[in-house]
């Protein structure tokens, strides 16, 4: 399968504003690109890049005063297969987790494990550890939250999403991640492209959020927003929660005036 991905994002800046961008695909997918997913800026700007502690490719720019448009348009190859399922995946005891995995058991800015720990153990303690328990958590988060773009709020935490019972894909992910961590299942936040491939078109295309859980000695994709395997995920970044993978972070005032995302099967 070939998937066309890209975006066009426009800001108005009242003054020169430094920006940190996470707009490239993850290094693991670079070999699938038919051409580099270059970040284009209008006006043209110098762009520096580095990899953060999670291996995400990050870019730095100084946005000028006035209008700035960021864009990309590329094609990536994909297996075309839905997310794999591993019903026999076991849960690794905490004392046996790899050093680079255990950080994904800790609470973080949007995933307050202390707030939801008691609820998690009441709900999921009787479910066998491993895949069954993680799937039960995903199902719970999927049913607990009602989706709606009008419910989006950049400061909303997992606990708030649980109590308000409404949100967007990042809120589903944060809630499921937090409950998994409470049950000693390492879970990390993922963001990227996921178009309406293999399903009816659901609405305006946006970047998507999901999670990966560490079961059976591997990282496995799970998605509380949809609660079913999907086709054509293209990860851009992963981290502890949305704090680590913000698509654009501006260090100063900047008004978003245009936003378009592409993720279409060719």
Secondary structure, 3 states (H helix, E strand, C coil): CEEEEEEEEEEEECCCEEEEECCCCCHHHHHHECCCCCCEEECCCCCEEEECCCCCEEEEEEECCEEEEEEEEEEEECCCCECCCCCCCCCCCHHHCCCCCHHHHCCECCECHHHHHHHHHHHHCCCCCCHHHHHHHHHHHHHHCEECHHHCCCCCCHHHHHHHCEECHHHHHHHHHHHHHHCCCCEEEEEEECCCCCCCCCCCCCCEEEEEEEECCEEEEECCCCCCCCECCEEEEEECCCCCCCCEEEECCCEEEEEEEEEEEC
